[in-house]
């Protein structure tokens, strides 16, 4: 619920206006003069201020000046209330940074319309979005409002992909960004020698397929569903709008994508410089961290895990057997259980 600070010295107007705002679903804090209003704002930061200009103790200009100078209050949308006889002074308020004004007497429609307009304009994105819940929908809805991205596709349908089905193939032209809602997806690259290398393993809440959109080149790997999976498609046009049309939206969108980029770079460095035991251990720890209480086992085929590690399947199987003998893991027909993650992490190979 949005909080509105109403500063007005006329008691009847203050009470009537507060009642209208409360009926419209806003939380309302009232003040009879500018000094009390500033004190209220410092105690509870409002989402918007409606303030009379001519008041005792501290007038509306003084209130706006304090708001502009205070880092805690700067940027709060500010609407002046002005009598017709005060309209010649209105320019001063707008020059100080007021966002709008209402001329008394005003009707309910004018009041609520001005508030809605200002709140929509000054809406901000949340600092974090939980992409494993409904964070994608939240982010896209907020991005539409904050960035005025009205042309963003309203199509948020979930597309089902069967296990082992190709999602895109190396050499395809990218036409969309993919968001994984459920299941797992791997991206794989085939070397000149015909060896398969897993370049990424994606879980619910992950985006994939965006690097080729950014570079405007064909895919240099293929994406395949490891399980029955659910995907949300974000068209290329929407992807580019999210990145470029609004600075705040673009920065938040990049933050949502950036974790996968750093993880992929680290994976390539590890494959280049770490021993096979270290690479297998790190892969097991990574998969173990993504396991849940309901699904504690690592259920990845030996071939897929070998491709993730960047080694032959036979070498992986031999290393897993050594880890089992050392007590680091249990190997069962259903999957792999990491039994001593701390010792596995601390081992020096």
C-alpha positions as CSV (number, residue, x, y, z in Angstrom):
1,X,0.0,0.0,0.0
2,X,1.4,3.4,-1.0
3,X,1.7,6.1,1.7
4,X,0.7,9.7,1.0
5,X,1.7,12.6,3.2
6,X,-1.0,15.3,3.1
7,X,0.2,18.7,4.4
8,X,-2.7,21.2,4.6
9,X,-3.6,23.8,7.3
10,X,-7.3,23.9,6.5
11,X,-8.7,21.2,8.8
12,X,-11.9,20.5,6.8
13,X,-10.1,20.2,3.5
14,X,-7.4,18.1,5.1
15,X,-9.9,15.6,6.6
16,X,-12.0,15.4,3.5
17,X,-9.0,14.8,1.2
18,X,-7.6,12.2,3.6
19,X,-10.9,10.4,3.6
20,X,-11.0,10.3,-0.3
21,X,-7.4,9.0,-0.4
22,X,-8.1,6.2,2.2
23,X,-11.2,5.1,0.3
24,X,-9.0,4.9,-2.8
25,X,-6.7,2.4,-1.0
26,X,-3.8,4.7,0.1
27,X,-2.3,4.9,3.6
28,X,-2.5,8.6,4.6
29,X,-0.4,10.6,7.0
30,X,-1.6,14.2,7.7
31,X,0.0,17.3,9.0
32,X,-1.4,20.7,9.8
33,X,1.7,22.7,8.7
34,X,5.0,22.3,6.9
35,X,7.1,21.8,10.1
36,X,4.9,18.9,11.3
37,X,4.9,17.5,7.7
38,X,8.7,17.4,7.5
39,X,8.8,15.6,10.9
40,X,6.3,13.1,9.7
41,X,8.2,12.4,6.5
42,X,11.5,11.9,8.4
43,X,9.7,9.4,10.7
44,X,8.0,7.5,7.8
45,X,9.2,8.2,4.3
46,X,6.1,8.7,2.1
47,X,5.6,7.5,-1.5
48,X,4.1,10.9,-2.5
49,X,3.5,14.3,-0.9
50,X,0.5,16.6,-1.4
51,X,1.3,20.0,0.1
52,X,-0.5,23.3,0.4
53,X,1.7,26.4,-0.5
54,X,0.5,29.0,2.0
55,X,0.7,27.7,5.5
56,X,1.9,28.9,9.0
57,X,5.2,28.0,10.6
58,X,6.7,26.6,7.4
59,X,5.1,27.1,4.0
60,X,5.1,24.7,1.0
61,X,8.2,26.2,-0.6
62,X,10.1,25.6,2.6
63,X,8.9,22.0,2.8
64,X,10.0,21.3,-0.8
65,X,13.4,22.9,-0.2
66,X,14.0,20.7,2.8
67,X,13.0,17.6,0.8
68,X,15.4,18.5,-2.0
69,X,18.3,19.0,0.4
70,X,17.7,15.8,2.4
71,X,19.1,12.6,0.8
72,X,16.4,10.5,2.6
73,X,13.6,12.5,1.1
74,X,15.0,13.8,-2.2
75,X,13.1,12.4,-5.2
76,X,9.8,11.8,-3.5
77,X,7.0,12.9,-5.9
78,X,5.6,16.3,-4.8
79,X,2.2,17.8,-5.7
80,X,1.4,21.4,-4.6
81,X,-2.1,22.6,-3.7
82,X,-2.7,26.2,-4.7
83,X,-5.6,28.6,-4.6
84,X,-6.5,30.5,-7.8
85,X,-5.1,33.7,-6.2
86,X,-1.8,32.0,-5.7
87,X,-1.3,30.8,-9.3
88,X,1.2,33.6,-10.0
89,X,3.5,32.1,-7.4
90,X,3.2,28.6,-9.0
91,X,6.2,29.1,-11.2
92,X,8.4,29.4,-8.1
93,X,7.2,26.0,-6.9
94,X,7.8,24.3,-10.3
95,X,11.3,25.9,-10.4
96,X,12.0,24.4,-7.0
97,X,11.2,20.9,-8.4
98,X,7.5,20.3,-7.7
99,X,6.2,17.6,-10.0
100,X,2.6,18.8,-10.4
101,X,0.0,21.1,-8.8
102,X,-3.8,21.1,-8.2
103,X,-5.9,24.2,-8.0
104,X,-8.4,24.5,-5.2
105,X,-11.2,23.7,-5.3
106,X,-10.4,20.3,-7.0
107,X,-12.6,17.3,-7.5
108,X,-12.0,13.7,-6.6
109,X,-11.1,12.6,-10.2
110,X,-8.5,15.3,-10.6
111,X,-6.9,14.4,-7.3
112,X,-6.7,10.7,-7.9
113,X,-5.6,11.1,-11.5
114,X,-2.7,13.4,-10.5
115,X,-1.6,10.9,-7.8
116,X,-1.8,7.9,-10.1
117,X,0.2,9.7,-12.8
118,X,3.0,10.8,-10.4
119,X,3.3,7.4,-8.8
120,X,3.5,5.6,-12.1
121,X,6.2,8.0,-13.3
122,X,8.3,7.6,-10.2
123,X,7.9,3.9,-9.7
124,X,11.2,2.1,-9.3
125,X,12.3,-1.4,-9.8
126,X,12.8,-3.7,-6.8
127,X,16.5,-4.3,-5.8
128,X,16.0,-8.1,-6.2
129,X,13.7,-10.4,-8.0
130,X,13.3,-14.1,-7.0
131,X,13.5,-15.7,-10.4
132,X,12.8,-19.1,-8.9
133,X,9.4,-17.9,-7.9
134,X,7.4,-15.4,-9.9
135,X,10.2,-12.9,-10.2
136,X,10.3,-12.9,-14.0
137,X,6.6,-11.8,-14.3
138,X,7.2,-9.2,-11.6
139,X,10.3,-7.8,-13.3
140,X,8.6,-7.6,-16.7
141,X,5.5,-5.9,-15.2
142,X,7.7,-3.4,-13.3
143,X,9.9,-2.8,-16.4
144,X,6.8,-2.1,-18.5
145,X,5.7,0.6,-15.9
146,X,9.1,2.1,-15.0
147,X,10.5,2.2,-18.5
148,X,7.2,3.0,-20.3
149,X,7.8,-0.2,-22.3
150,X,4.2,-0.6,-23.4
151,X,5.3,-2.6,-26.5
152,X,6.7,-5.4,-24.4
153,X,5.0,-8.7,-25.4
154,X,2.1,-9.7,-23.1
155,X,2.6,-13.3,-24.1
156,X,4.1,-15.0,-21.0
157,X,2.9,-18.5,-22.1
158,X,4.9,-21.5,-20.8
159,X,6.2,-23.8,-23.5
160,X,6.8,-27.5,-22.7
161,X,9.9,-29.2,-24.0
162,X,10.4,-32.9,-23.7
163,X,13.5,-34.7,-22.3
164,X,16.4,-34.8,-24.8
165,X,14.6,-32.4,-27.2
166,X,16.7,-29.7,-28.9
167,X,15.8,-26.2,-28.0
168,X,18.2,-24.6,-30.4
169,X,21.1,-26.0,-32.5
170,X,24.6,-24.7,-33.1
171,X,24.5,-22.4,-36.2
172,X,20.8,-21.3,-35.7
173,X,20.1,-17.6,-35.7
174,X,18.9,-16.4,-32.3
175,X,15.3,-15.0,-32.3
176,X,14.5,-15.1,-28.5
177,X,15.9,-15.3,-25.0
178,X,14.9,-18.4,-23.0
179,X,13.9,-18.5,-19.3
180,X,13.8,-21.8,-17.6
181,X,10.8,-22.2,-15.4
182,X,11.2,-25.9,-14.5
183,X,13.4,-28.8,-15.4
184,X,17.1,-28.7,-16.5
185,X,18.8,-27.7,-19.7
186,X,22.3,-28.2,-20.9
187,X,24.2,-26.2,-23.6
188,X,26.8,-28.2,-25.5
189,X,29.5,-27.5,-28.0
190,X,31.1,-30.1,-30.3
191,X,34.8,-29.8,-30.8
192,X,36.6,-30.3,-34.1
193,X,37.5,-33.8,-32.9
194,X,33.8,-34.5,-32.4
195,X,34.0,-34.4,-28.6
196,X,31.0,-33.0,-26.8
197,X,31.7,-30.3,-24.2
198,X,29.0,-29.0,-21.9
199,X,29.2,-25.2,-21.7
200,X,26.4,-24.7,-19.3
201,X,23.9,-26.4,-17.0
202,X,20.7,-24.4,-16.3
203,X,18.2,-24.8,-13.6
204,X,14.8,-23.1,-12.8
205,X,15.2,-19.4,-12.6
206,X,18.1,-19.2,-15.2
207,X,18.2,-17.4,-18.5
208,X,20.1,-18.8,-21.4
209,X,20.7,-18.1,-25.1
210,X,21.5,-14.4,-24.6
211,X,25.1,-14.2,-25.6
212,X,24.3,-14.7,-29.3
213,X,21.5,-12.1,-29.0
214,X,24.1,-9.7,-27.7
215,X,26.7,-10.4,-30.3
216,X,24.1,-10.8,-33.1
217,X,25.7,-13.9,-34.3
218,X,24.5,-17.5,-34.7
219,X,24.5,-19.8,-31.7
220,X,28.0,-21.4,-31.1
221,X,26.5,-24.2,-29.0
222,X,23.3,-26.2,-28.8
223,X,20.7,-26.3,-26.0
224,X,19.1,-29.6,-25.0
225,X,16.5,-30.5,-22.3
226,X,17.9,-32.8,-19.7
227,X,14.4,-33.4,-18.3
228,X,10.9,-32.5,-19.3
229,X,11.2,-28.7,-19.0
230,X,9.1,-25.5,-19.1
231,X,10.3,-22.5,-20.9
232,X,9.2,-18.9,-21.2
233,X,10.2,-17.2,-24.5
234,X,11.2,-13.5,-24.5
235,X,11.3,-12.2,-28.1
236,X,14.5,-10.6,-29.4
237,X,12.7,-7.2,-29.7
238,X,11.7,-7.3,-26.0
239,X,15.2,-8.4,-25.0
240,X,16.7,-5.4,-26.8
241,X,14.2,-3.0,-25.3
242,X,14.9,-4.3,-21.8
243,X,18.5,-3.6,-22.3
244,X,18.4,-0.2,-24.1
245,X,15.2,1.8,-23.6
246,X,15.5,2.7,-20.0
247,X,18.8,2.9,-17.9
248,X,17.3,1.6,-14.7
249,X,15.6,-1.3,-16.4
250,X,18.7,-2.2,-18.4
251,X,21.0,-2.2,-15.4
252,X,18.6,-4.5,-13.4
253,X,18.2,-6.8,-16.4
254,X,22.0,-7.1,-16.8
255,X,22.3,-8.0,-13.1
256,X,19.8,-10.8,-13.6
257,X,21.9,-12.1,-16.5
258,X,25.4,-11.5,-15.2
259,X,25.7,-14.4,-12.8
260,X,25.7,-16.9,-15.6
261,X,28.3,-15.1,-17.6
262,X,30.8,-15.1,-14.7
263,X,30.0,-18.7,-13.9
264,X,30.7,-19.8,-17.5
265,X,34.0,-17.9,-17.5
266,X,35.1,-19.6,-14.3
267,X,34.2,-23.0,-15.7
268,X,36.4,-22.4,-18.7
269,X,39.3,-21.3,-16.5
270,X,38.9,-24.3,-14.3
271,X,38.9,-26.6,-17.2
272,X,42.1,-25.0,-18.5
273,X,44.2,-25.0,-15.3
274,X,42.7,-27.5,-12.7
275,X,43.5,-31.2,-12.4
276,X,40.8,-33.7,-13.3
277,X,40.2,-34.5,-9.6
278,X,39.7,-30.8,-8.8
279,X,37.4,-30.4,-11.8
280,X,35.3,-33.4,-10.9
281,X,35.2,-32.2,-7.2
282,X,34.1,-28.7,-8.2
283,X,31.4,-30.1,-10.5
284,X,30.0,-32.3,-7.8
285,X,30.0,-29.4,-5.3
286,X,28.3,-27.2,-7.8
287,X,25.6,-29.8,-8.5
288,X,25.3,-30.6,-4.8
289,X,24.6,-26.9,-4.0
290,X,21.7,-27.0,-6.4
291,X,20.2,-30.1,-4.9
292,X,17.2,-29.8,-2.6
293,X,15.8,-31.6,0.4
294,X,13.2,-33.2,-1.8
295,X,15.8,-34.2,-4.5
296,X,19.2,-34.6,-2.7
297,X,20.8,-36.8,-5.3
298,X,22.8,-35.6,-8.3
299,X,21.0,-37.1,-11.3
300,X,23.2,-36.4,-14.2
301,X,24.4,-39.1,-16.6
302,X,28.1,-40.0,-16.6
303,X,28.4,-38.9,-20.2
304,X,26.9,-35.5,-19.4
305,X,29.0,-35.1,-16.3
306,X,32.2,-36.0,-18.2
307,X,31.2,-33.3,-20.8
308,X,30.8,-30.8,-18.0
309,X,34.2,-31.6,-16.5
310,X,35.8,-31.7,-19.9
311,X,37.2,-35.2,-19.7
312,X,36.6,-38.7,-21.0
313,X,33.7,-40.7,-19.5
314,X,36.2,-43.4,-18.4
315,X,38.3,-40.9,-16.5
316,X,35.3,-39.5,-14.8
317,X,34.1,-43.0,-13.7
318,X,37.6,-43.8,-12.3
319,X,37.7,-40.5,-10.4
320,X,34.2,-41.0,-8.9
321,X,35.3,-44.5,-7.7
322,X,38.3,-42.9,-6.0
323,X,36.0,-40.4,-4.3
324,X,33.7,-43.2,-3.1
325,X,36.6,-45.1,-1.7
326,X,37.7,-41.9,0.2
327,X,34.2,-41.5,1.6
328,X,33.4,-38.2,-0.2
329,X,30.4,-39.6,-2.2
330,X,28.0,-42.4,-2.3
331,X,27.3,-43.9,-5.8
332,X,23.8,-45.4,-6.2
333,X,21.7,-46.5,-9.2
334,X,19.5,-43.5,-8.5
335,X,22.3,-40.9,-8.5
336,X,25.3,-39.5,-6.6
337,X,25.1,-38.2,-3.0
338,X,27.9,-35.9,-1.8
339,X,28.4,-37.1,1.8
340,X,31.4,-34.9,2.8
341,X,31.2,-31.6,0.9
342,X,33.6,-29.8,3.2
343,X,36.4,-32.4,2.9
344,X,35.8,-32.6,-0.9
345,X,36.1,-28.8,-1.1
346,X,39.3,-28.7,1.1
347,X,41.1,-31.5,-0.7
348,X,44.3,-30.3,-2.4
349,X,44.8,-31.9,-5.9
